[in-house]
Amino acid sequence: MPELSLAHIDQISRDIRQQEISFSHLMDELIDHVCCDVEYEMQRGLEFADAYRKVKTNIGPRGLKEIQEETLYAVDTKYRKMKNLMKISGVAGTILFGFAAMFKIQHWPGATIMLTLGAFILIFAFLPSALVVLWKETHNTKRVFLFISAFLTGTCFIAGTLFKIQHWPYAGLILAIGAIAGVLLFIPSLLINRMNDLESKAKRPAYIIGAAGSILFVAGLLFKIQHWPLATTIIVIGLILMVIIALPLYTYVTWKDDSHISPIFIFMIVGSLLIIMPGALLNLNLQHSYVEYYYPNNSKQNELFKYLYKTNTSLVTRYRDSLNYRQIEQLHSKTIQVLGVITSIQDNMVVQSEENFGKKSEKGTQIRQSETGNEIIYTGITNPIDPAPVLNYLSPGRSARKALTSSMADYLSYITEMVPPQELTYYKKMLDAETFLADINPEGEFISLMSGLHSLQIMKNRLLTVESSVLSTIARHK
């Protein structure tokens, strides 16, 4: 009658210990049970390797873990409560988040309440209970760092998403912390954990490539949310590594070694879709926002500028025979001078943005000459969300911003003696550059090129509005 050798028993014991069975008595029972099953298969004529493989297949990839979970659920009251809390809060939080997303899209009432409540349930009930359950099931000190990093990453992403949708302060900072925790802590620790699995050596290349793709994808999403350059490139490279290389490689190795589809593989497919779809929707949403709102809005501001410019020029011409014409002409000349400062900054911002992406700004593509001066062609800009030009030209302390603020202040000082005191307060508000160029990033977020150009265009239109009012005031005192 064939019997197991000490080497065989040691191998079975070692494999079961790697399953993270935390109950010592249960571990001894499981080792004894598996050994008996292997001996039974060997008595039927199989060699140890074939018999052991058949027993493991019958048990399943999570069979021993499920036995421990059922045992813990039966004998450990705290574990049972935490497991129930984890299940209920996970389902409830996810359902609330899902309905909140639908209500938000449809602009129905109640979306904010459901979104906030769902986030609180996931952060303060689901994630802590999941952390306790995982520790109870493993008691593996080597995986403590993995659990904590997963908890930190999940908490920051859920909270950051809530803050971002609700437009609360520090949303960008919270999302950045979550992304950094995921990229530097969670994904590397998860990769190390999978690399230590002796039974998945053939899958290690897929794990490495998948981890690299995940890191790039998460980093790219952070770059996209924060409007940093190269976001799309990083996302695309990450998706290529995950979807085109890692997933097919993992599928090939899995099918090669296993004759059945495991739940892990199904979860990987669903998880990949959950990663790809939000990223694609985020890109489409950002693009849609600029196409639907910024482009038409900026174009309308341009049309308003042309109208105001021509109207003011016509006023200057109409009062050519006025006794105050010299004063009117000087005011108009001063206005043209300040407009030139603003237009020059706009042009330089567009040129720098194109150069940042390896392209040369050409007349007629992004900037064209019109009867009212240079005009920006917004649809011709390569990357309208590029934040670098705003940082370099409109940030506090930059020479361009100082020149712009100084020009507007000089203009206000110039018209002070031309208008009644009661109107001066109104003009101060209209010409205050800090109103348009304040530190517009309270969350640490960068401002896109399109936003910066939009602010400058509004500034030009307000300048012309003030000029029109002052021209009329001067003309009345002829």
C-alpha positions in Angstrom: 0.0 0.0 0.0 1.6 3.3 -1.1 2.2 5.8 1.7 3.4 9.4 1.8 7.0 10.1 2.6 8.2 12.8 5.0 9.2 14.9 2.0 5.7 14.6 0.6 4.1 15.6 3.9 6.5 18.5 4.2 5.5 19.7 0.8 1.8 19.5 1.6 2.3 21.3 4.9 4.4 24.0 3.3 1.7 24.6 0.6 -1.1 24.8 3.1 0.8 27.3 5.3 1.2 29.5 2.2 -2.6 29.6 2.0 -2.5 31.8 5.1 -4.5 29.5 7.4 -4.3 31.4 10.7 -6.0 28.8 13.0 -3.2 26.4 14.1 -5.6 23.6 15.0 -7.4 24.0 11.7 -4.1 23.9 9.9 -3.2 20.5 11.4 -6.7 19.2 10.5 -6.4 20.4 6.9 -2.9 18.9 6.5 -4.1 15.6 7.8 -7.2 15.7 5.5 -5.2 16.5 2.4 -2.6 13.9 3.2 -5.4 11.3 3.5 -7.0 12.3 0.2 -3.6 12.1 -1.6 -2.9 8.6 -0.1 -6.3 7.5 -1.3 -5.6 8.6 -4.8 -2.2 7.0 -4.7 -3.8 3.7 -3.6 -5.9 3.9 -6.9 -2.6 3.8 -8.9 -1.6 7.5 -9.3 1.9 8.8 -8.6 2.2 11.4 -5.8 2.5 14.4 -8.2 -0.6 13.4 -10.1 -2.5 12.5 -7.0 -1.6 15.8 -5.3 -2.6 17.8 -8.4 -6.0 16.0 -8.5 -6.7 16.7 -4.8 -5.8 20.4 -5.3 -8.0 20.6 -8.3 -10.9 19.1 -6.3 -10.4 21.5 -3.4 -10.2 24.5 -5.7 -8.0 27.6 -5.6 -9.9 29.0 -2.5 -11.1 25.8 -1.0 -8.9 25.8 2.1 -9.5 29.6 2.6 -13.2 29.1 2.4 -13.0 26.3 5.1 -11.2 28.7 7.4 -13.6 31.6 6.7 -16.6 29.3 7.6 -14.8 28.1 10.7 -14.0 31.7 11.8 -17.6 32.7 11.0 -18.9 29.9 13.3 -16.5 30.4 16.3 -15.4 34.1 16.2 -18.2 36.6 17.1 -16.1 39.7 16.2 -15.1 38.2 12.9 -18.8 37.4 12.1 -19.9 40.9 12.9 -17.1 42.5 10.9 -17.8 40.2 7.9 -21.5 41.0 8.0 -20.7 44.8 8.3 -18.3 44.5 5.4 -20.9 42.8 3.1 -23.7 45.1 4.0 -21.7 48.4 3.8 -20.0 47.3 0.6 -23.3 46.6 -1.1 -25.0 49.7 0.3 -22.2 52.1 -0.5 -21.8 50.8 -4.0 -25.5 51.0 -4.7 -25.7 54.6 -3.3 -22.7 55.6 -5.5 -24.3 54.0 -8.6 -27.6 55.7 -8.1 -25.9 59.0 -7.2 -24.0 58.8 -10.5 -27.2 58.2 -12.4 -29.0 61.0 -10.6 -26.0 63.3 -11.2 -26.0 62.6 -14.9 -29.8 63.2 -15.2 -29.6 66.3 -12.9 -32.2 64.8 -10.6 -32.5 65.9 -7.0 -30.9 63.8 -4.2 -27.7 63.0 -6.0 -25.5 64.9 -3.6 -27.1 63.2 -0.5 -26.7 59.7 -2.0 -23.1 60.4 -3.1 -22.0 61.8 0.3 -23.8 59.0 2.2 -22.3 56.3 -0.1 -18.8 57.7 0.4 -19.1 57.9 4.2 -20.4 54.3 4.3 -17.5 53.0 2.1 -14.8 55.0 4.0 -16.0 54.6 7.6 -17.7 51.2 7.4 -16.6 49.1 4.5 -12.9 49.8 4.3 -12.2 49.5 8.1 -14.2 46.2 8.4 -12.5 44.8 5.3 -9.1 45.6 6.9 -10.1 43.7 10.1 -11.5 40.8 8.2 -8.4 40.4 6.0 -6.2 40.5 9.1 -8.3 37.9 10.9 -8.1 35.6 7.9 -4.4 35.8 7.4 -2.5 37.1 10.5 0.3 37.6 8.0 2.6 40.4 9.1 4.2 40.4 5.6 0.9 41.6 4.2 0.2 44.3 6.7 1.8 47.0 4.5 -0.3 45.8 1.6 -3.5 46.1 3.6 -2.7 49.5 5.0 -1.7 50.9 1.6 -4.9 49.5 0.0 -6.9 51.2 2.8 -5.1 54.5 2.3 -5.4 54.4 -1.5 -9.1 53.5 -1.4 -10.0 56.1 1.2 -8.3 58.9 -0.6 -9.8 58.0 -4.0 -13.3 57.7 -2.6 -13.0 61.0 -0.6 -11.2 62.8 -3.5 -13.9 61.7 -6.0 -16.6 63.0 -3.6 -14.8 66.3 -3.0 -14.1 66.7 -6.8 -17.7 66.2 -7.8 -19.0 68.5 -5.0 -16.4 71.1 -5.9 -15.2 71.2 -2.3 -11.7 72.5 -1.5 -8.6 70.2 -1.4 -10.1 67.7 -3.8 -7.0 67.8 -6.0 -4.8 67.3 -3.0 -6.7 64.3 -1.7 -6.8 62.7 -5.2 -3.0 63.3 -5.5 -2.4 61.6 -2.2 -4.5 58.6 -3.3 -2.8 58.3 -6.6 0.7 58.6 -5.0 -0.3 56.0 -2.4 -1.5 53.7 -5.2 1.5 54.2 -7.4 4.2 54.1 -4.8 2.7 51.9 -2.1 -0.2 49.7 -3.0 0.6 48.5 -6.5 4.3 47.7 -5.7 3.4 45.9 -2.5 0.7 43.9 -4.4 3.3 43.0 -7.1 5.8 41.9 -4.4 3.0 39.7 -2.9 2.2 38.1 -6.2 5.9 37.6 -7.0 6.3 35.6 -3.8 3.7 33.1 -4.9 5.8 30.1 -5.8 3.0 28.5 -7.9 2.7 31.4 -10.3 6.3 31.8 -11.6 5.1 31.6 -15.2 2.7 34.6 -14.5 5.4 36.9 -13.1 6.1 38.7 -16.4 2.4 39.4 -16.8 2.3 40.7 -13.2 5.3 43.0 -13.8 3.9 44.4 -17.0 0.4 44.8 -15.5 1.8 46.6 -12.5 3.8 49.0 -14.7 0.7 49.6 -16.8 -1.4 50.2 -13.7 1.1 52.7 -12.3 1.2 54.6 -15.6 -2.6 54.6 -16.0 -3.2 55.9 -12.4 -0.5 58.5 -12.8 -2.0 59.5 -16.2 -5.5 60.0 -14.6 -3.9 62.2 -11.9 -2.2 64.2 -14.6 -5.4 64.5 -16.5 -7.5 65.6 -13.5 -4.8 68.1 -12.5 -4.4 69.4 -16.1 -0.7 68.5 -16.2 1.1 68.0 -19.6 1.6 64.5 -21.1 -1.5 63.0 -19.4 -3.0 61.4 -22.5 0.4 59.9 -23.5 0.9 58.3 -20.1 -2.7 57.0 -20.0 -2.3 55.4 -23.5 1.0 53.8 -22.6 -0.5 52.4 -19.4 -3.5 51.0 -21.3 -1.2 49.4 -23.9 0.8 47.6 -21.2 -2.3 46.5 -19.3 -4.7 45.6 -22.1 -2.6 44.7 -25.1 0.3 43.0 -23.4 -0.3 42.0 -19.7 -3.9 40.7 -20.0 -3.3 38.5 -23.2 -0.1 37.2 -21.6 -1.8 36.3 -18.3 -4.7 34.7 -20.3 -2.3 32.5 -22.3 -0.4 31.4 -19.2 -3.6 30.7 -17.3 -5.2 28.6 -20.1 -2.0 26.8 -20.7 -1.8 25.6 -17.1 -5.5 25.4 -16.1 -8.3 23.5 -17.8 -11.0 25.7 -16.4 -11.8 29.4 -16.0 -11.2 30.6 -12.4 -13.2 33.3 -10.7 -9.9 35.3 -10.5 -9.8 35.5 -14.3 -13.4 36.7 -14.5 -12.7 39.4 -11.8 -9.6 40.5 -13.8 -11.7 41.0 -16.9 -14.4 43.0 -15.0 -11.7 44.9 -13.1 -10.0 45.8 -16.4 -13.2 47.2 -17.7 -13.8 49.2 -14.5 -10.3 50.7 -14.9 -10.6 51.4 -18.7 -14.1 52.8 -18.8 -13.7 55.6 -16.2 -10.5 56.7 -17.9 -12.1 56.8 -21.3 -15.1 58.6 -19.9 -12.9 61.1 -18.1 -11.1 61.9 -21.3 -14.3 62.2 -23.2 -15.9 64.4 -20.5 -12.9 66.8 -20.4 -12.9 67.1 -24.2 -16.7 67.5 -24.3 -16.4 70.3 -21.7 -14.0 72.3 -23.8 -15.8 71.7 -27.1 -19.3 72.4 -25.6 -18.4 75.3 -23.3 -15.0 76.9 -23.7 -14.7 77.0 -27.4 -18.2 78.7 -28.0 -17.8 80.9 -24.9 -14.4 82.2 -26.0 -15.6 82.7 -29.6 -18.5 84.8 -28.2 -16.1 86.8 -26.2 -14.1 87.4 -29.4 -17.2 88.6 -31.1 -18.0 90.9 -28.2 -14.5 92.3 -28.4 -14.8 93.1 -32.1 -18.1 94.8 -31.5 -16.8 96.9 -28.6 -13.6 97.8 -30.4 -15.4 99.0 -33.6 -18.0 100.9 -31.5 -15.3 102.7 -29.5 -13.3 103.5 -32.7 -16.5 104.9 -34.2 -17.0 107.1 -31.1 -13.5 108.5 -31.4 -14.2 109.3 -35.1 -17.5 110.9 -34.3 -16.0 113.3 -31.9 -13.2 114.4 -34.2 -14.6 118.0 -34.2 -15.1 118.1 -30.5 -13.1 120.5 -28.3 -12.1 117.5 -26.2 -11.0 115.4 -29.2 -7.3 115.5 -28.1 -8.2 114.1 -24.8 -10.5 111.4 -26.4 -7.7 110.5 -28.9 -5.2 110.1 -26.0 -7.6 107.9 -24.1 -8.1 105.7 -27.1 -4.4 105.5 -27.7 -3.9 104.5 -24.0 -6.6 101.8 -24.4 -4.9 100.4 -27.5 -1.6 100.3 -25.6 -3.1 98.2 -22.8 -4.9 96.0 -25.2 -1.5 95.4 -26.9 0.0 94.2 -23.6 -2.8 91.7 -23.1 -2.8 90.5 -26.7 0.9 90.0 -26.6 0.6 87.8 -23.5 -2.2 85.7 -25.2 0.0 85.2 -28.3 3.0 84.2 -26.2 1.0 81.7 -24.2 -0.3 80.0 -27.4 3.2 79.9 -28.9 4.7 78.4 -25.8 2.0 75.7 -25.6 2.6 74.7 -29.2 6.3 74.5 -28.6 5.8 72.4 -25.5 4.2 69.8 -27.8 6.9 70.0 -30.4 4.8 72.1 -32.8 5.4 75.5 -34.3 2.7 78.1 -34.0 1.8 79.4 -37.4 -0.2 82.5 -38.4 -3.6 81.4 -39.5 -3.6 78.1 -37.5 -3.7 79.3 -33.9 -3.3 83.1 -34.4 -4.6 85.2 -37.2 -4.5 88.9 -38.1 -7.8 90.7 -38.1 -9.0 94.3 -38.4 -9.0 94.5 -34.5 -5.6 92.9 -34.1 -4.4 89.4 -33.5 -7.1 86.9 -32.9 -6.8 83.4 -31.3 -8.2 80.5 -33.2 -9.1 78.3 -30.2 -10.0 75.2 -32.2 -6.5 75.2 -33.7 -4.7 74.9 -30.3 -3.1 71.5 -29.9 -3.6 71.1 -26.2 -6.1 73.5 -24.7 -5.7 72.1 -21.2 -1.9 72.7 -21.1 -1.2 74.4 -17.7 2.4 75.5 -18.4 1.6 78.9 -20.2 -0.6 80.1 -17.4 2.0 79.2 -14.8 4.8 80.9 -16.8 2.8 84.1 -17.7 0.0 84.6 -15.2 1.3 83.3 -11.9 2.0 85.8 -9.1 5.5 87.2 -9.4 5.9 86.5 -13.2 7.1 89.4 -15.3 4.1 89.2 -17.7 1.6 89.4 -14.8 3.5 92.3 -13.2 3.4 94.2 -16.5 -0.3 93.5 -17.0 -1.2 94.6 -13.5 0.9 97.7 -13.8 -0.7 98.6 -17.2 -4.2 98.2 -15.8 -3.3 100.3 -12.7 -1.7 103.1 -14.9 -4.9 103.1 -17.0 -7.1 103.5 -14.0 -4.8 106.3 -12.7 -5.0 108.0 -16.1 -8.9 108.1 -16.2 -9.2 109.1 -12.5 -9.5 112.9 -13.2 -11.8 112.3 -16.2 -14.7 110.7 -14.4 -16.9 111.7 -11.4 -15.8 110.2 -8.0 -19.0 108.1 -7.7 -18.1 106.3 -10.9 -14.5 105.6 -10.0 -15.4 102.8 -7.6 -17.1 101.0 -10.4 -14.2 101.4 -12.7 -11.8 100.1 -10.1 -13.7 96.9 -9.9 -13.8 96.6 -13.7 -10.1 97.2 -14.1 -8.8 95.2 -11.2 -6.4 92.6 -12.7 -6.4 90.6 -9.6 -10.1 89.8 -10.1 -9.2 87.9 -13.2 -5.7 86.6 -12.2 -6.1 85.9 -8.5 -4.5 82.7 -7.3 -7.1 80.6 -9.1 -5.9 77.3 -7.7 -7.1 77.0 -4.1 -6.8 73.2 -4.3 -3.3 73.3 -5.7 -4.6 72.6 -9.2 -3.2 74.2 -12.3 -5.2 76.4 -14.6 -5.5 75.3 -18.3 -4.4 77.4 -21.2 -8.0 77.9 -22.4 -9.0 79.2 -18.9 -6.1 81.7 -18.9 -7.0 82.9 -22.4 -10.6 83.3 -21.4 -9.7 85.4 -18.4 -7.5 87.7 -20.5 -10.2 88.0 -23.2 -12.8 89.1 -20.5 -10.2 91.6 -19.2 -9.9 93.1 -22.7 -13.7 93.4 -23.0 -14.0 95.1 -19.7 -11.3 97.5 -20.6 -13.2 98.5 -23.8 -16.4 98.8 -21.7 -14.7 101.2 -19.4 -13.3 103.1 -22.3 -16.7 103.5 -23.9 -18.2 104.9 -20.7 -15.3 107.3 -20.2 -15.5 108.5 -23.8 -19.1 109.3 -23.4 -18.4 111.2 -20.1 -15.7 113.3 -21.9 -17.9 114.0 -24.8 -20.7 115.3 -22.6 -18.4 117.9 -21.1 -17.5 119.5 -24.5 
